[in-house]
Amino acid sequence: QGRLAQYGGGSVQPGGSLRLSCRASGLTWFREYTISWYRQAPGKDREMVARNSDGSNSYADSVKGRFTMSRDNSEEAVYLQMDHLRPDDTAVYYCNALRRAGREYNYWGQGTPVTVSS
């Protein structure tokens, strides 16, 4: 059974940085998965902030230039480097792995809170 385990997060002052990690286990053909980072702020819908698919990264406009997603297929891990954090980045962050091969394989991490506050 596949699983995503998240690490990192926490509290930081505005302008600070944090790094999130997401490690997969039990996902066959990890490199074929589209990996995304989502976040959900209190009272808001979950939104995608970064995605890696077919070797390319894409970002939500709200984080472009501040967040950087990276991926290590040999370690079956993905990372989200978050710089120049702002209070409106406060949310619970989730990693997601999605692969469609005859059926859909869809996994979520447990979520990790990020708080940006002075």
MIBANU-895600 format. One line per field, with one value per residue (C-alpha): chain; residue in three letters; x, y, z. Coordinates in pm, 1 decimal, m for minus. Layout:
c = (A, ...)
r = (ala, ...)
X = (X, ...)
Y = (Y, ...)
Z = (Z, ...)
***
This chain:
c = (A, A, A, A, A, A, A, A, A, A, A, A, A, A, A, A, A, A, A, A, A, A, A, A, A, A, A, A, A, A, A, A, A, A, A, A, A, A, A, A, A, A, A, A, A, A, A, A, A, A, A, A, A, A, A, A, A, A, A, A, A, A, A, A, A, A, A, A, A, A, A, A, A, A, A, A, A, A, A, A, A, A, A, A, A, A, A, A, A, A, A, A, A, A, A, A, A, A, A, A, A, A, A, A, A, A, A, A, A, A, A, A, A, A, A, A, A, A)
r = (gln, gly, arg, leu, ala, gln, tyr, gly, gly, gly, ser, val, gln, pro, gly, gly, ser, leu, arg, leu, ser, cys, arg, ala, ser, gly, leu, thr, trp, phe, arg, glu, tyr, thr, ile, ser, trp, tyr, arg, gln, ala, pro, gly, lys, asp, arg, glu, met, val, ala, arg, asn, ser, asp, gly, ser, asn, ser, tyr, ala, asp, ser, val, lys, gly, arg, phe, thr, met, ser, arg, asp, asn, ser, glu, glu, ala, val, tyr, leu, gln, met, asp, his, leu, arg, pro, asp, asp, thr, ala, val, tyr, tyr, cys, asn, ala, leu, arg, arg, ala, gly, arg, glu, tyr, asn, tyr, trp, gly, gln, gly, thr, pro, val, thr, val, ser, ser)
X = (0.0, 139.1, 207.7, 336.9, 505.4, 559.3, 826.3, 912.2, 688.4, 635.4, 626.6, 829.1, 826.9, 729.3, 1015.2, 1149.5, 1198.6, 1084.7, 1140.4, 885.3, 972.0, 751.9, 881.3, 698.1, 692.2, 519.8, 452.7, 540.2, 689.5, 733.2, 889.8, 565.9, 364.6, 260.4, 354.7, 184.0, 189.4, m144.4, m238.2, m554.8, m594.4, m863.9, m1202.9, m1068.2, m1064.7, m757.0, m542.5, m252.8, 69.9, 327.6, 331.6, 593.1, 482.8, 689.2, 997.0, 849.3, 744.3, 450.1, 345.6, 44.4, 80.4, 67.0, 391.2, 578.3, 929.3, 913.9, 856.6, 1071.2, 972.9, 1230.7, 1213.7, 1453.4, 1321.6, 1607.6, 1506.3, 1133.9, 1112.8, 992.2, 1065.8, 912.0, 1148.5, 946.2, 1121.1, 999.8, 705.1, 404.0, 120.6, m117.4, 99.5, m29.5, m204.1, m181.2, 33.5, m20.4, 177.4, m9.0, 99.9, m118.6, m74.8, m326.1, m246.9, m564.7, m683.7, m610.0, m343.6, m392.1, m209.3, m201.4, 42.8, m79.6, m49.6, 186.5, 96.5, 287.1, 231.7, 375.1, 332.1, 522.5)
Y = (0.0, 337.9, 608.5, 965.2, 1092.1, 1463.8, 1641.5, 1999.7, 2299.4, 2495.8, 2863.0, 3143.8, 3521.7, 3703.6, 3702.8, 3376.9, 3039.7, 2684.0, 2357.4, 2080.8, 1721.2, 1440.9, 1083.1, 807.0, 440.9, 157.1, 357.3, 147.9, 351.6, 663.1, 856.1, 830.0, 1008.9, 1369.7, 1517.0, 1825.4, 2041.0, 2177.4, 2397.4, 2472.6, 2782.3, 2806.3, 2862.3, 2828.6, 2560.6, 2349.7, 2501.0, 2371.3, 2567.4, 2363.5, 2066.9, 1847.8, 1655.1, 1509.2, 1678.3, 2027.3, 2242.3, 2477.5, 2714.0, 2908.0, 3277.8, 3353.0, 3162.5, 3203.9, 3334.4, 3250.0, 2872.4, 2611.0, 2249.5, 1978.8, 1606.9, 1317.1, 1004.6, 790.6, 880.3, 886.9, 1225.6, 1572.3, 1901.0, 2245.5, 2528.9, 2827.6, 3164.1, 3516.0, 3374.4, 3594.5, 3569.7, 3463.2, 3154.0, 3024.3, 2694.3, 2320.0, 2191.0, 1852.8, 1657.2, 1450.4, 1177.6, 1092.7, 835.2, 710.7, 371.6, 184.6, 296.6, 596.6, 584.0, 884.2, 935.4, 1219.8, 1307.2, 1363.3, 1742.1, 1971.2, 2313.1, 2624.7, 2943.9, 3277.5, 3538.7, 3811.4)
Z = (0.0, m100.2, 150.9, 156.7, 474.1, 518.6, 723.0, 798.5, 837.6, 1155.9, 1244.3, 1095.4, 1081.1, 762.4, 517.3, 653.9, 489.7, 546.6, 365.2, 337.2, 251.2, 127.8, 107.5, m74.2, 11.0, m169.1, m486.5, m787.7, m1074.6, m859.0, m1145.6, m1343.2, m1077.5, m1101.8, m766.2, m635.1, m327.4, m208.2, 81.2, 269.7, 480.5, 749.9, 590.7, 236.7, m30.5, m89.3, m363.7, m567.2, m513.4, m706.7, m938.9, m1103.6, m1407.3, m1691.2, m1551.5, m1547.7, m1255.2, m1245.7, m970.0, m857.8, m929.5, m557.7, m489.8, m817.3, m756.5, m385.7, m375.2, m545.0, m589.0, m642.2, m685.2, m633.8, m802.0, m670.7, m314.8, m399.0, m236.4, m321.1, m153.4, m136.1, m52.2, 62.5, 78.6, 147.4, 335.6, 398.4, 650.0, 372.5, 317.3, 650.7, 581.4, 613.9, 328.5, 164.0, m90.7, m347.6, m587.6, m885.4, m1158.5, m1411.6, m1561.1, m1635.2, m1294.7, m1080.3, m809.3, m581.4, m251.6, m0.2, 270.2, 623.5, 599.3, 782.1, 923.6, 825.6, 1022.8, 914.2, 1181.8, 1358.1)
***
